[in-house]
Amino acid sequence: MLQALKAHIECIFVSLGCDSILLPNTKIPKVLFITDEALVDPKEKELFYKMVKAMGLGKNEFCETNFSELKVEMLEAENCPKVICSLGDRFVKQIMAKQETIDEIRGKVLSYKNFKVIPTFAISFLLKNEDKKKIVWQDLQTVMRQIEAN
């Protein structure tokens, strides 16, 4: 399955929450958040939405999916967010084939196709390591700068 996903190199990634970008005359979300796992724990969801709110993003300005639900759609790159925030390392390791640990690549602006990808720690990790929240906030500020630059 991973090979099939990689084979669609002209494709973009759209989550269920991003389906609005398929419709004409709709506002394109500014950022796509890709989590390693589904946010099923209420504490994970709460923390995620606090992070998004702190970034100043409204509900139509972002979309979120988890890695296993990531859909590949044949769309032109200008029809989707140009910025991806990877909450965890599955996307950067399995799709981008990066070998570095999340500690080594978090907060860096990586390029993948027409996207700017900023990896940071997973939400579940943050709940267990609250001392990392300040670092993640710095990473989210990098995401915001990339949003403004695009």
Secondary structure by P-SEA (a helix, b strand, c coil): caaaaaacccbbbbccccccccccccccccbbbbbccccccaaaaaaaaaaaaaaccccccccccccccbbbbbccccccccbbbbcccccccccccccccccccccbbbbcccbbbbbbbcaaaaaacccaaaaaaaaaaaaaaaaaac
